Amino acid sequence: MLEQVKRALLNYADVDPSTITADTDLIRDLKLNSYDFVAMIGEFEDSYGIEIPEDKLLEMHTVGDIAKYLSDNT
């Protein structure tokens, strides 16, 4: 799941893919803004046929957080 999240992030962050790890911070390291984050999450929701609750979104700070949530809920 981590690789799928990393690939999706490349549509929203202009970074070298080799620098993205599970511990990469979405805001501090990737400089994602709220629009990018919401668009990316919407892409995951559409792709996996799920809806991620707002309280869970607030807990997602790293690439690994997203990958874990998707792994646990898809």
N, CA, C, O and CB atoms as a CASP TS submission, in Angstrom:
PFRMAT TS
TARGET T0000
AUTHOR 0000-0000-0000
METHOD Language model
MODEL 1
PARENT N/A
ATOM      1  N   MET     1       0.826  -1.199   0.000  1.00  0.00           N
ATOM      2  CA  MET     1       0.000   0.000   0.000  1.00  0.00           C
ATOM      3  C   MET     1       0.872   1.265   0.000  1.00  0.00           C
ATOM      4  O   MET     1       0.496   2.283  -0.581  1.00  0.00           O
ATOM      5  CB  MET     1      -0.941  -0.003   1.218  1.00  0.00           C
ATOM      6  N   LEU     2       2.010   1.193   0.640  1.00  0.00           N
ATOM      7  CA  LEU     2       2.897   2.358   0.709  1.00  0.00           C
ATOM      8  C   LEU     2       3.294   2.826  -0.687  1.00  0.00           C
ATOM      9  O   LEU     2       3.346   4.029  -0.945  1.00  0.00           O
ATOM     10  CB  LEU     2       4.154   2.029   1.532  1.00  0.00           C
ATOM     11  N   GLU     3       3.569   1.903  -1.576  1.00  0.00           N
ATOM     12  CA  GLU     3       3.974   2.268  -2.941  1.00  0.00           C
ATOM     13  C   GLU     3       2.837   2.967  -3.688  1.00  0.00           C
ATOM     14  O   GLU     3       3.091   3.908  -4.440  1.00  0.00           O
ATOM     15  CB  GLU     3       4.423   1.017  -3.719  1.00  0.00           C
ATOM     16  N   GLN     4       1.596   2.531  -3.499  1.00  0.00           N
ATOM     17  CA  GLN     4       0.455   3.178  -4.140  1.00  0.00           C
ATOM     18  C   GLN     4       0.302   4.611  -3.635  1.00  0.00           C
ATOM     19  O   GLN     4       0.028   5.525  -4.413  1.00  0.00           O
ATOM     20  CB  GLN     4      -0.837   2.376  -3.882  1.00  0.00           C
ATOM     21  N   VAL     5       0.478   4.800  -2.335  1.00  0.00           N
ATOM     22  CA  VAL     5       0.371   6.139  -1.754  1.00  0.00           C
ATOM     23  C   VAL     5       1.492   7.018  -2.287  1.00  0.00           C
ATOM     24  O   VAL     5       1.258   8.175  -2.637  1.00  0.00           O
ATOM     25  CB  VAL     5       0.418   6.078  -0.206  1.00  0.00           C
ATOM     26  N   LYS     6       2.690   6.489  -2.352  1.00  0.00           N
ATOM     27  CA  LYS     6       3.821   7.262  -2.869  1.00  0.00           C
ATOM     28  C   LYS     6       3.565   7.698  -4.313  1.00  0.00           C
ATOM     29  O   LYS     6       3.823   8.849  -4.665  1.00  0.00           O
ATOM     30  CB  LYS     6       5.121   6.436  -2.786  1.00  0.00           C
ATOM     31  N   ARG     7       3.060   6.788  -5.150  1.00  0.00           N
ATOM     32  CA  ARG     7       2.785   7.133  -6.549  1.00  0.00           C
ATOM     33  C   ARG     7       1.734   8.239  -6.642  1.00  0.00           C
ATOM     34  O   ARG     7       1.870   9.170  -7.435  1.00  0.00           O
ATOM     35  CB  ARG     7       2.315   5.888  -7.327  1.00  0.00           C
ATOM     36  N   ALA     8       0.689   8.129  -5.828  1.00  0.00           N
ATOM     37  CA  ALA     8      -0.366   9.146  -5.853  1.00  0.00           C
ATOM     38  C   ALA     8       0.173  10.502  -5.405  1.00  0.00           C
ATOM     39  O   ALA     8      -0.219  11.538  -5.942  1.00  0.00           O
ATOM     40  CB  ALA     8      -1.542   8.724  -4.955  1.00  0.00           C
ATOM     41  N   LEU     9       1.064  10.494  -4.432  1.00  0.00           N
ATOM     42  CA  LEU     9       1.630  11.745  -3.927  1.00  0.00           C
ATOM     43  C   LEU     9       2.404  12.507  -4.991  1.00  0.00           C
ATOM     44  O   LEU     9       2.491  13.734  -4.938  1.00  0.00           O
ATOM     45  CB  LEU     9       2.532  11.466  -2.751  1.00  0.00           C
ATOM     46  N   LEU    10       2.954  11.803  -5.935  1.00  0.00           N
ATOM     47  CA  LEU    10       3.742  12.461  -6.969  1.00  0.00           C
ATOM     48  C   LEU    10       2.891  13.370  -7.857  1.00  0.00           C
ATOM     49  O   LEU    10       3.424  14.235  -8.552  1.00  0.00           O
ATOM     50  CB  LEU    10       4.444  11.423  -7.821  1.00  0.00           C
ATOM     51  N   ASN    11       1.573  13.176  -7.836  1.00  0.00           N
ATOM     52  CA  ASN    11       0.670  14.077  -8.555  1.00  0.00           C
ATOM     53  C   ASN    11       0.476  15.397  -7.813  1.00  0.00           C
ATOM     54  O   ASN    11      -0.017  16.367  -8.387  1.00  0.00           O
ATOM     55  CB  ASN    11      -0.680  13.405  -8.772  1.00  0.00           C
ATOM     56  N   TYR    12       0.861  15.433  -6.545  1.00  0.00           N
ATOM     57  CA  TYR    12       0.595  16.601  -5.707  1.00  0.00           C
ATOM     58  C   TYR    12       1.851  17.246  -5.131  1.00  0.00           C
ATOM     59  O   TYR    12       1.805  18.390  -4.678  1.00  0.00           O
ATOM     60  CB  TYR    12      -0.311  16.213  -4.589  1.00  0.00           C
ATOM     61  N   ALA    13       2.953  16.538  -5.142  1.00  0.00           N
ATOM     62  CA  ALA    13       4.190  17.055  -4.562  1.00  0.00           C
ATOM     63  C   ALA    13       5.321  16.911  -5.577  1.00  0.00           C
ATOM     64  O   ALA    13       5.483  15.861  -6.199  1.00  0.00           O
ATOM     65  CB  ALA    13       4.537  16.314  -3.239  1.00  0.00           C
ATOM     66  N   ASP    14       6.079  17.951  -5.730  1.00  0.00           N
ATOM     67  CA  ASP    14       7.197  17.942  -6.663  1.00  0.00           C
ATOM     68  C   ASP    14       8.465  17.546  -5.908  1.00  0.00           C
ATOM     69  O   ASP    14       9.277  18.392  -5.533  1.00  0.00           O
ATOM     70  CB  ASP    14       7.366  19.334  -7.350  1.00  0.00           C
ATOM     71  N   VAL    15       8.612  16.241  -5.694  1.00  0.00           N
ATOM     72  CA  VAL    15       9.763  15.723  -4.961  1.00  0.00           C
ATOM     73  C   VAL    15      10.299  14.479  -5.657  1.00  0.00           C
ATOM     74  O   VAL    15       9.611  13.859  -6.468  1.00  0.00           O
ATOM     75  CB  VAL    15       9.386  15.405  -3.496  1.00  0.00           C
ATOM     76  N   ASP    16      11.505  14.134  -5.335  1.00  0.00           N
ATOM     77  CA  ASP    16      12.120  12.906  -5.837  1.00  0.00           C
ATOM     78  C   ASP    16      11.435  11.734  -5.132  1.00  0.00           C
ATOM     79  O   ASP    16      11.435  11.676  -3.903  1.00  0.00           O
ATOM     80  CB  ASP    16      13.687  12.894  -5.591  1.00  0.00           C
ATOM     81  N   PRO    17      10.849  10.797  -5.890  1.00  0.00           N
ATOM     82  CA  PRO    17      10.132   9.675  -5.263  1.00  0.00           C
ATOM     83  C   PRO    17      10.994   8.873  -4.296  1.00  0.00           C
ATOM     84  O   PRO    17      10.472   8.288  -3.347  1.00  0.00           O
ATOM     85  CB  PRO    17       9.598   8.753  -6.329  1.00  0.00           C
ATOM     86  N   SER    18      12.292   8.836  -4.519  1.00  0.00           N
ATOM     87  CA  SER    18      13.168   8.057  -3.636  1.00  0.00           C
ATOM     88  C   SER    18      13.281   8.681  -2.247  1.00  0.00           C
ATOM     89  O   SER    18      13.758   8.031  -1.316  1.00  0.00           O
ATOM     90  CB  SER    18      14.556   7.929  -4.255  1.00  0.00           C
ATOM     91  N   THR    19      12.848   9.930  -2.097  1.00  0.00           N
ATOM     92  CA  THR    19      12.936  10.589  -0.785  1.00  0.00           C
ATOM     93  C   THR    19      11.691  10.349   0.064  1.00  0.00           C
ATOM     94  O   THR    19      11.675  10.689   1.247  1.00  0.00           O
ATOM     95  CB  THR    19      13.148  12.088  -0.965  1.00  0.00           C
ATOM     96  N   ILE    20      10.650   9.766  -0.528  1.00  0.00           N
ATOM     97  CA  ILE    20       9.399   9.548   0.213  1.00  0.00           C
ATOM     98  C   ILE    20       9.469   8.219   0.948  1.00  0.00           C
ATOM     99  O   ILE    20       9.695   7.169   0.347  1.00  0.00           O
ATOM    100  CB  ILE    20       8.171   9.576  -0.742  1.00  0.00           C
ATOM    101  N   THR    21       9.272   8.285   2.256  1.00  0.00           N
ATOM    102  CA  THR    21       9.233   7.095   3.099  1.00  0.00           C
ATOM    103  C   THR    21       7.940   7.123   3.907  1.00  0.00           C
ATOM    104  O   THR    21       7.166   8.076   3.815  1.00  0.00           O
ATOM    105  CB  THR    21      10.484   7.021   4.038  1.00  0.00           C
ATOM    106  N   ALA    22       7.713   6.096   4.686  1.00  0.00           N
ATOM    107  CA  ALA    22       6.529   6.054   5.552  1.00  0.00           C
ATOM    108  C   ALA    22       6.531   7.204   6.553  1.00  0.00           C
ATOM    109  O   ALA    22       5.467   7.649   6.983  1.00  0.00           O
ATOM    110  CB  ALA    22       6.460   4.717   6.296  1.00  0.00           C
ATOM    111  N   ASP    23       7.710   7.687   6.929  1.00  0.00           N
ATOM    112  CA  ASP    23       7.822   8.764   7.917  1.00  0.00           C
ATOM    113  C   ASP    23       7.789  10.158   7.310  1.00  0.00           C
ATOM    114  O   ASP    23       7.873  11.148   8.037  1.00  0.00           O
ATOM    115  CB  ASP    23       9.088   8.602   8.694  1.00  0.00           C
ATOM    116  N   THR    24       7.667  10.251   5.994  1.00  0.00           N
ATOM    117  CA  THR    24       7.638  11.564   5.342  1.00  0.00           C
ATOM    118  C   THR    24       6.384  12.315   5.761  1.00  0.00           C
ATOM    119  O   THR    24       5.267  11.815   5.624  1.00  0.00           O
ATOM    120  CB  THR    24       7.693  11.420   3.799  1.00  0.00           C
ATOM    121  N   ASP    25       6.589  13.528   6.275  1.00  0.00           N
ATOM    122  CA  ASP    25       5.486  14.363   6.733  1.00  0.00           C
ATOM    123  C   ASP    25       4.831  15.045   5.529  1.00  0.00           C
ATOM    124  O   ASP    25       5.516  15.606   4.674  1.00  0.00           O
ATOM    125  CB  ASP    25       5.983  15.417   7.763  1.00  0.00           C
ATOM    126  N   LEU    26       3.512  14.991   5.475  1.00  0.00           N
ATOM    127  CA  LEU    26       2.778  15.526   4.338  1.00  0.00           C
ATOM    128  C   LEU    26       2.921  17.037   4.182  1.00  0.00           C
ATOM    129  O   LEU    26       2.992  17.538   3.060  1.00  0.00           O
ATOM    130  CB  LEU    26       1.331  15.176   4.468  1.00  0.00           C
ATOM    131  N   ILE    27       2.964  17.749   5.270  1.00  0.00           N
ATOM    132  CA  ILE    27       3.054  19.207   5.215  1.00  0.00           C
ATOM    133  C   ILE    27       4.506  19.675   5.289  1.00  0.00           C
ATOM    134  O   ILE    27       4.957  20.432   4.429  1.00  0.00           O
ATOM    135  CB  ILE    27       2.242  19.833   6.355  1.00  0.00           C
ATOM    136  N   ARG    28       5.220  19.240   6.281  1.00  0.00           N
ATOM    137  CA  ARG    28       6.593  19.710   6.489  1.00  0.00           C
ATOM    138  C   ARG    28       7.521  19.279   5.354  1.00  0.00           C
ATOM    139  O   ARG    28       8.293  20.090   4.842  1.00  0.00           O
ATOM    140  CB  ARG    28       7.130  19.189   7.820  1.00  0.00           C
ATOM    141  N   ASP    29       7.449  18.010   4.960  1.00  0.00           N
ATOM    142  CA  ASP    29       8.388  17.490   3.967  1.00  0.00           C
ATOM    143  C   ASP    29       7.888  17.632   2.533  1.00  0.00           C
ATOM    144  O   ASP    29       8.665  17.959   1.636  1.00  0.00           O
ATOM    145  CB  ASP    29       8.675  16.042   4.251  1.00  0.00           C
ATOM    146  N   LEU    30       6.610  17.394   2.312  1.00  0.00           N
ATOM    147  CA  LEU    30       6.075  17.420   0.949  1.00  0.00           C
ATOM    148  C   LEU    30       5.423  18.745   0.587  1.00  0.00           C
ATOM    149  O   LEU    30       5.098  18.991  -0.574  1.00  0.00           O
ATOM    150  CB  LEU    30       5.077  16.314   0.774  1.00  0.00           C
ATOM    151  N   LYS    31       5.234  19.597   1.592  1.00  0.00           N
ATOM    152  CA  LYS    31       4.643  20.928   1.374  1.00  0.00           C
ATOM    153  C   LYS    31       3.240  20.874   0.763  1.00  0.00           C
ATOM    154  O   LYS    31       2.858  21.748  -0.014  1.00  0.00           O
ATOM    155  CB  LYS    31       5.548  21.745   0.473  1.00  0.00           C
ATOM    156  N   LEU    32       2.477  19.835   1.125  1.00  0.00           N
ATOM    157  CA  LEU    32       1.101  19.747   0.635  1.00  0.00           C
ATOM    158  C   LEU    32       0.253  20.819   1.300  1.00  0.00           C
ATOM    159  O   LEU    32       0.367  21.053   2.504  1.00  0.00           O
ATOM    160  CB  LEU    32       0.506  18.341   0.900  1.00  0.00           C
ATOM    161  N   ASN    33      -0.587  21.461   0.523  1.00  0.00           N
ATOM    162  CA  ASN    33      -1.540  22.391   1.119  1.00  0.00           C
ATOM    163  C   ASN    33      -2.869  21.651   1.319  1.00  0.00           C
ATOM    164  O   ASN    33      -3.004  20.496   0.917  1.00  0.00           O
ATOM    165  CB  ASN    33      -1.729  23.670   0.218  1.00  0.00           C
ATOM    166  N   SER    34      -3.821  22.304   1.924  1.00  0.00           N
ATOM    167  CA  SER    34      -5.077  21.625   2.257  1.00  0.00           C
ATOM    168  C   SER    34      -5.825  21.198   0.994  1.00  0.00           C
ATOM    169  O   SER    34      -6.460  20.144   0.990  1.00  0.00           O
ATOM    170  CB  SER    34      -5.969  22.539   3.112  1.00  0.00           C
ATOM    171  N   TYR    35      -5.764  21.986  -0.067  1.00  0.00           N
ATOM    172  CA  TYR    35      -6.434  21.611  -1.316  1.00  0.00           C
ATOM    173  C   TYR    35      -5.835  20.318  -1.874  1.00  0.00           C
ATOM    174  O   TYR    35      -6.566  19.404  -2.255  1.00  0.00           O
ATOM    175  CB  TYR    35      -6.319  22.751  -2.361  1.00  0.00           C
ATOM    176  N   ASP    36      -4.507  20.246  -1.918  1.00  0.00           N
ATOM    177  CA  ASP    36      -3.843  19.048  -2.421  1.00  0.00           C
ATOM    178  C   ASP    36      -4.194  17.827  -1.581  1.00  0.00           C
ATOM    179  O   ASP    36      -4.454  16.748  -2.114  1.00  0.00           O
ATOM    180  CB  ASP    36      -2.332  19.249  -2.445  1.00  0.00           C
ATOM    181  N   PHE    37      -4.198  18.006  -0.264  1.00  0.00           N
ATOM    182  CA  PHE    37      -4.506  16.899   0.637  1.00  0.00           C
ATOM    183  C   PHE    37      -5.916  16.378   0.389  1.00  0.00           C
ATOM    184  O   PHE    37      -6.124  15.170   0.275  1.00  0.00           O
ATOM    185  CB  PHE    37      -4.352  17.338   2.099  1.00  0.00           C
ATOM    186  N   VAL    38      -6.879  17.284   0.305  1.00  0.00           N
ATOM    187  CA  VAL    38      -8.273  16.885   0.094  1.00  0.00           C
ATOM    188  C   VAL    38      -8.438  16.217  -1.270  1.00  0.00           C
ATOM    189  O   VAL    38      -9.150  15.220  -1.386  1.00  0.00           O
ATOM    190  CB  VAL    38      -9.211  18.106   0.208  1.00  0.00           C
ATOM    191  N   ALA    39      -7.796  16.751  -2.292  1.00  0.00           N
ATOM    192  CA  ALA    39      -7.881  16.155  -3.629  1.00  0.00           C
ATOM    193  C   ALA    39      -7.279  14.748  -3.630  1.00  0.00           C
ATOM    194  O   ALA    39      -7.843  13.828  -4.223  1.00  0.00           O
ATOM    195  CB  ALA    39      -7.160  17.046  -4.666  1.00  0.00           C
ATOM    196  N   MET    40      -6.145  14.588  -2.973  1.00  0.00           N
ATOM    197  CA  MET    40      -5.483  13.290  -2.915  1.00  0.00           C
ATOM    198  C   MET    40      -6.357  12.277  -2.164  1.00  0.00           C
ATOM    199  O   MET    40      -6.519  11.142  -2.611  1.00  0.00           O
ATOM    200  CB  MET    40      -4.100  13.419  -2.235  1.00  0.00           C
ATOM    201  N   ILE    41      -6.911  12.688  -1.038  1.00  0.00           N
ATOM    202  CA  ILE    41      -7.777  11.800  -0.262  1.00  0.00           C
ATOM    203  C   ILE    41      -9.004  11.418  -1.084  1.00  0.00           C
ATOM    204  O   ILE    41      -9.437  10.266  -1.059  1.00  0.00           O
ATOM    205  CB  ILE    41      -8.204  12.472   1.066  1.00  0.00           C
ATOM    206  N   GLY    42      -9.563  12.379  -1.810  1.00  0.00           N
ATOM    207  CA  GLY    42     -10.702  12.082  -2.675  1.00  0.00           C
ATOM    208  C   GLY    42     -10.352  11.039  -3.725  1.00  0.00           C
ATOM    209  O   GLY    42     -11.172  10.183  -4.058  1.00  0.00           O
ATOM    210  N   GLU    43      -9.140  11.114  -4.240  1.00  0.00           N
ATOM    211  CA  GLU    43      -8.667  10.124  -5.208  1.00  0.00           C
ATOM    212  C   GLU    43      -8.627   8.726  -4.582  1.00  0.00           C
ATOM    213  O   GLU    43      -9.036   7.747  -5.206  1.00  0.00           O
ATOM    214  CB  GLU    43      -7.271  10.512  -5.736  1.00  0.00           C
ATOM    215  N   PHE    44      -8.133   8.642  -3.349  1.00  0.00           N
ATOM    216  CA  PHE    44      -8.103   7.350  -2.661  1.00  0.00           C
ATOM    217  C   PHE    44      -9.510   6.840  -2.381  1.00  0.00           C
ATOM    218  O   PHE    44      -9.795   5.655  -2.556  1.00  0.00           O
ATOM    219  CB  PHE    44      -7.317   7.460  -1.353  1.00  0.00           C
ATOM    220  N   GLU    45     -10.384   7.733  -1.947  1.00  0.00           N
ATOM    221  CA  GLU    45     -11.756   7.313  -1.664  1.00  0.00           C
ATOM    222  C   GLU    45     -12.425   6.765  -2.924  1.00  0.00           C
ATOM    223  O   GLU    45     -13.107   5.741  -2.875  1.00  0.00           O
ATOM    224  CB  GLU    45     -12.572   8.489  -1.097  1.00  0.00           C
ATOM    225  N   ASP    46     -12.229   7.444  -4.043  1.00  0.00           N
ATOM    226  CA  ASP    46     -12.811   6.977  -5.304  1.00  0.00           C
ATOM    227  C   ASP    46     -12.194   5.650  -5.746  1.00  0.00           C
ATOM    228  O   ASP    46     -12.903   4.732  -6.160  1.00  0.00           O
ATOM    229  CB  ASP    46     -12.621   8.032  -6.399  1.00  0.00           C
ATOM    230  N   SER    47     -10.879   5.561  -5.654  1.00  0.00           N
ATOM    231  CA  SER    47     -10.171   4.359  -6.108  1.00  0.00           C
ATOM    232  C   SER    47     -10.542   3.124  -5.303  1.00  0.00           C
ATOM    233  O   SER    47     -10.668   2.030  -5.851  1.00  0.00           O
ATOM    234  CB  SER    47      -8.677   4.577  -6.032  1.00  0.00           C
ATOM    235  N   TYR    48     -10.719   3.307  -3.988  1.00  0.00           N
ATOM    236  CA  TYR    48     -10.959   2.165  -3.107  1.00  0.00           C
ATOM    237  C   TYR    48     -12.417   2.023  -2.683  1.00  0.00           C
ATOM    238  O   TYR    48     -12.757   1.098  -1.944  1.00  0.00           O
ATOM    239  CB  TYR    48     -10.098   2.283  -1.886  1.00  0.00           C
ATOM    240  N   GLY    49     -13.285   2.932  -3.143  1.00  0.00           N
ATOM    241  CA  GLY    49     -14.702   2.831  -2.817  1.00  0.00           C
ATOM    242  C   GLY    49     -14.994   2.971  -1.332  1.00  0.00           C
ATOM    243  O   GLY    49     -15.867   2.291  -0.793  1.00  0.00           O
ATOM    244  N   ILE    50     -14.255   3.858  -0.679  1.00  0.00           N
ATOM    245  CA  ILE    50     -14.455   4.081   0.755  1.00  0.00           C
ATOM    246  C   ILE    50     -14.671   5.565   1.015  1.00  0.00           C
ATOM    247  O   ILE    50     -14.446   6.401   0.140  1.00  0.00           O
ATOM    248  CB  ILE    50     -13.244   3.556   1.575  1.00  0.00           C
ATOM    249  N   GLU    51     -15.109   5.878   2.226  1.00  0.00           N
ATOM    250  CA  GLU    51     -15.181   7.260   2.677  1.00  0.00           C
ATOM    251  C   GLU    51     -14.367   7.346   3.969  1.00  0.00           C
ATOM    252  O   GLU    51     -14.616   6.616   4.928  1.00  0.00           O
ATOM    253  CB  GLU    51     -16.680   7.730   2.893  1.00  0.00           C
ATOM    254  N   ILE    52     -13.408   8.237   3.971  1.00  0.00           N
ATOM    255  CA  ILE    52     -12.546   8.388   5.148  1.00  0.00           C
ATOM    256  C   ILE    52     -13.158   9.460   6.040  1.00  0.00           C
ATOM    257  O   ILE    52     -13.304  10.607   5.615  1.00  0.00           O
ATOM    258  CB  ILE    52     -11.068   8.762   4.743  1.00  0.00           C
ATOM    259  N   PRO    53     -13.517   9.105   7.265  1.00  0.00           N
ATOM    260  CA  PRO    53     -14.141  10.068   8.185  1.00  0.00           C
ATOM    261  C   PRO    53     -13.193  11.238   8.500  1.00  0.00           C
ATOM    262  O   PRO    53     -11.972  11.082   8.535  1.00  0.00           O
ATOM    263  CB  PRO    53     -14.557   9.360   9.495  1.00  0.00           C
ATOM    264  N   GLU    54     -13.788  12.391   8.725  1.00  0.00           N
ATOM    265  CA  GLU    54     -13.010  13.600   8.996  1.00  0.00           C
ATOM    266  C   GLU    54     -12.074  13.433  10.191  1.00  0.00           C
ATOM    267  O   GLU    54     -10.946  13.926  10.164  1.00  0.00           O
ATOM    268  CB  GLU    54     -13.942  14.770   9.239  1.00  0.00           C
ATOM    269  N   ASP    55     -12.529  12.745  11.238  1.00  0.00           N
ATOM    270  CA  ASP    55     -11.666  12.574  12.405  1.00  0.00           C
ATOM    271  C   ASP    55     -10.419  11.764  12.062  1.00  0.00           C
ATOM    272  O   ASP    55      -9.361  11.975  12.654  1.00  0.00           O
ATOM    273  CB  ASP    55     -12.436  11.894  13.536  1.00  0.00           C
ATOM    274  N   LYS    56     -10.536  10.844  11.114  1.00  0.00           N
ATOM    275  CA  LYS    56      -9.367  10.057  10.684  1.00  0.00           C
ATOM    276  C   LYS    56      -8.433  10.903   9.828  1.00  0.00           C
ATOM    277  O   LYS    56      -7.214  10.750   9.898  1.00  0.00           O
ATOM    278  CB  LYS    56      -9.813   8.804   9.898  1.00  0.00           C
ATOM    279  N   LEU    57      -9.002  11.792   9.023  1.00  0.00           N
ATOM    280  CA  LEU    57      -8.172  12.692   8.214  1.00  0.00           C
ATOM    281  C   LEU    57      -7.274  13.553   9.091  1.00  0.00           C
ATOM    282  O   LEU    57      -6.120  13.817   8.751  1.00  0.00           O
ATOM    283  CB  LEU    57      -9.053  13.587   7.334  1.00  0.00           C
ATOM    284  N   LEU    58      -7.812  13.983  10.211  1.00  0.00           N
ATOM    285  CA  LEU    58      -7.047  14.837  11.121  1.00  0.00           C
ATOM    286  C   LEU    58      -5.873  14.098  11.767  1.00  0.00           C
ATOM    287  O   LEU    58      -4.950  14.721  12.290  1.00  0.00           O
ATOM    288  CB  LEU    58      -7.962  15.387  12.203  1.00  0.00           C
ATOM    289  N   GLU    59      -5.920  12.759  11.725  1.00  0.00           N
ATOM    290  CA  GLU    59      -4.845  11.941  12.298  1.00  0.00           C
ATOM    291  C   GLU    59      -3.759  11.604  11.281  1.00  0.00           C
ATOM    292  O   GLU    59      -2.734  11.023  11.638  1.00  0.00           O
ATOM    293  CB  GLU    59      -5.419  10.660  12.867  1.00  0.00           C
ATOM    294  N   MET    60      -3.976  11.961  10.029  1.00  0.00           N
ATOM    295  CA  MET    60      -3.031  11.604   8.966  1.00  0.00           C
ATOM    296  C   MET    60      -1.990  12.713   8.786  1.00  0.00           C
ATOM    297  O   MET    60      -2.281  13.781   8.247  1.00  0.00           O
ATOM    298  CB  MET    60      -3.783  11.346   7.632  1.00  0.00           C
ATOM    299  N   HIS    61      -0.779  12.431   9.249  1.00  0.00           N
ATOM    300  CA  HIS    61       0.298  13.412   9.162  1.00  0.00           C
ATOM    301  C   HIS    61       1.447  12.937   8.283  1.00  0.00           C
ATOM    302  O   HIS    61       2.220  13.748   7.773  1.00  0.00           O
ATOM    303  CB  HIS    61       0.814  13.733  10.542  1.00  0.00           C
ATOM    304  N   THR    62       1.557  11.634   8.107  1.00  0.00           N
ATOM    305  CA  THR    62       2.672  11.085   7.339  1.00  0.00           C
ATOM    306  C   THR    62       2.140  10.183   6.217  1.00  0.00           C
ATOM    307  O   THR    62       0.972   9.792   6.201  1.00  0.00           O
ATOM    308  CB  THR    62       3.636  10.294   8.265  1.00  0.00           C
ATOM    309  N   VAL    63       3.024   9.875   5.299  1.00  0.00           N
ATOM    310  CA  VAL    63       2.695   8.949   4.222  1.00  0.00           C
ATOM    311  C   VAL    63       2.278   7.601   4.818  1.00  0.00           C
ATOM    312  O   VAL    63       1.335   6.971   4.338  1.00  0.00           O
ATOM    313  CB  VAL    63       3.901   8.776   3.253  1.00  0.00           C
ATOM    314  N   GLY    64       2.968   7.173   5.842  1.00  0.00           N
ATOM    315  CA  GLY    64       2.658   5.915   6.506  1.00  0.00           C
ATOM    316  C   GLY    64       1.283   5.906   7.146  1.00  0.00           C
ATOM    317  O   GLY    64       0.619   4.870   7.173  1.00  0.00           O
ATOM    318  N   ASP    65       0.845   7.052   7.664  1.00  0.00           N
ATOM    319  CA  ASP    65      -0.492   7.141   8.257  1.00  0.00           C
ATOM    320  C   ASP    65      -1.565   6.830   7.211  1.00  0.00           C
ATOM    321  O   ASP    65      -2.522   6.107   7.488  1.00  0.00           O
ATOM    322  CB  ASP    65      -0.725   8.546   8.862  1.00  0.00           C
ATOM    323  N   ILE    66      -1.397   7.380   6.013  1.00  0.00           N
ATOM    324  CA  ILE    66      -2.363   7.135   4.950  1.00  0.00           C
ATOM    325  C   ILE    66      -2.312   5.676   4.521  1.00  0.00           C
ATOM    326  O   ILE    66      -3.347   5.024   4.383  1.00  0.00           O
ATOM    327  CB  ILE    66      -2.097   8.058   3.750  1.00  0.00           C
ATOM    328  N   ALA    67      -1.107   5.169   4.312  1.00  0.00           N
ATOM    329  CA  ALA    67      -0.949   3.775   3.876  1.00  0.00           C
ATOM    330  C   ALA    67      -1.551   2.813   4.893  1.00  0.00           C
ATOM    331  O   ALA    67      -2.212   1.847   4.512  1.00  0.00           O
ATOM    332  CB  ALA    67       0.537   3.445   3.656  1.00  0.00           C
ATOM    333  N   LYS    68      -1.334   3.061   6.169  1.00  0.00           N
ATOM    334  CA  LYS    68      -1.873   2.181   7.206  1.00  0.00           C
ATOM    335  C   LYS    68      -3.401   2.232   7.204  1.00  0.00           C
ATOM    336  O   LYS    68      -4.057   1.193   7.283  1.00  0.00           O
ATOM    337  CB  LYS    68      -1.322   2.579   8.596  1.00  0.00           C
ATOM    338  N   TYR    69      -3.965   3.428   7.116  1.00  0.00           N
ATOM    339  CA  TYR    69      -5.416   3.526   7.116  1.00  0.00           C
ATOM    340  C   TYR    69      -6.003   2.766   5.923  1.00  0.00           C
ATOM    341  O   TYR    69      -6.967   2.014   6.072  1.00  0.00           O
ATOM    342  CB  TYR    69      -5.854   5.002   7.085  1.00  0.00           C
ATOM    343  N   LEU    70      -5.426   2.964   4.760  1.00  0.00           N
ATOM    344  CA  LEU    70      -5.931   2.267   3.569  1.00  0.00           C
ATOM    345  C   LEU    70      -5.762   0.760   3.687  1.00  0.00           C
ATOM    346  O   LEU    70      -6.653   0.002   3.302  1.00  0.00           O
ATOM    347  CB  LEU    70      -5.216   2.768   2.317  1.00  0.00           C
ATOM    348  N   SER    71      -4.630   0.323   4.213  1.00  0.00           N
ATOM    349  CA  SER    71      -4.414  -1.124   4.398  1.00  0.00           C
ATOM    350  C   SER    71      -5.433  -1.717   5.358  1.00  0.00           C
ATOM    351  O   SER    71      -5.950  -2.812   5.135  1.00  0.00           O
ATOM    352  CB  SER    71      -2.995  -1.393   4.919  1.00  0.00           C
ATOM    353  N   ASP    72      -5.712  -0.993   6.416  1.00  0.00           N
ATOM    354  CA  ASP    72      -6.626  -1.499   7.445  1.00  0.00           C
ATOM    355  C   ASP    72      -8.099  -1.430   7.025  1.00  0.00           C
ATOM    356  O   ASP    72      -8.935  -2.130   7.596  1.00  0.00           O
ATOM    357  CB  ASP    72      -6.431  -0.716   8.726  1.00  0.00           C
ATOM    358  N   ASN    73      -8.422  -0.592   6.032  1.00  0.00           N
ATOM    359  CA  ASN    73      -9.834  -0.323   5.727  1.00  0.00           C
ATOM    360  C   ASN    73     -10.247  -0.636   4.297  1.00  0.00           C
ATOM    361  O   ASN    73     -11.345  -0.265   3.881  1.00  0.00           O
ATOM    362  CB  ASN    73     -10.133   1.103   6.004  1.00  0.00           C
ATOM    363  N   THR    74      -9.401  -1.302   3.545  1.00  0.00           N
ATOM    364  CA  THR    74      -9.792  -1.666   2.175  1.00  0.00           C
ATOM    365  C   THR    74      -9.634  -3.159   1.979  1.00  0.00           C
ATOM    366  O   THR    74      -9.910  -3.672   0.895  1.00  0.00           O
ATOM    367  CB  THR    74      -8.950  -0.895   1.129  1.00  0.00           C
TER
END
